[in-house]
Amino acid sequence: MKMAKKAPVISFFVLAYLLSWLFWLPLLFIRESQELFMLFLIVGGQGPFVAAIIVSKWVGTFKAFTRLLLMWRVHIRWYLAALALPVLIAIVGYGVFVSLGGTPAPAQEILPLYFYPLVLLFVMILGGGLEEPGWRGFALPVLLKRYSPFSASIIIGVVWAVWHLPLFFAPLSSQYGLPFGWYFLNTLALSVIFTWLFLQSQGSTVIAIILHGNVNAVLNWYPGLSDIPTAWGTLPFFAPITIASWLLAGLLLFEYRRQFFAPAQ
């Protein structure tokens, strides 16, 4: 507890890793039971949320943490942004994919659109959305007291990306086989976008949960599922999504540069 009060963010990061990897490292050896895999995956995914609860109680900021977690009364434009921005990234990413010569997946392999509300709800609750009380609900406000919004975004982005690392070695994981370098760069861009929406919504964790859930949900309708042969070598199918994410992040960094690069208050 003394260490947590001196270094709350580091304590949170360490505890989040411990709680999640305790359940995720066994996934490397689960190759047949999809049910057991999903159980360990979902439980491990709650590590940042649980770590945020524990550390915020240790350091006496639990009330502030809870206030952000329950802050749903924000302008509707930020709800719309949380829903629209991931769709924009997917559309631009698909445009990049096609322009580079990528071959889209057959239409019959794409999930019917009417499943979208159910997929979004599932991902918000069990598929990544509830990481956000940790990353943006706890860590980001603390980091913003010492760092600029841009620096805080990069710090969280690095930790957030590496936190997923065991999943890249788990055969039943959706991350298995993905190029971690492109994923890492994409996570940095997303972290910038999350910080922007966090600042615009006065720190609403609800908005962050919706944004995270939608980022994951819309990938089910991204039809660029094959690698792209180019004159410079084969480009992973995930690369266009990363490019699209950075196009949006770069636009936000330029348009809101005074806010992003302002010193900590």
Secondary structure, DSSP 8 states (H G I E B T S, - for coil): -HHHHH-HHHHHHHHHHHHHHHHHGGGGG--S-HHHHHHHHHHHHTHHHHHHHHHHHHHT-HHHHHHHHT---S-HHHHHHHHHHHHHHHHHHHHHHHHTT-----GGGS--GGGHHHHHHHHHHHSSGGGHHHIIIIIHHHHTTTS-HHHHHHHHHHHHHHHTGGGGG-TTSTTTTS-HHHHHHHHHHHHHHHHHHHHHTTT-HHHHHHHHHHHHHHGGG----S-EEETTEEE-TTHHHHHHHHHHHHHHHHHTHHHHTS---
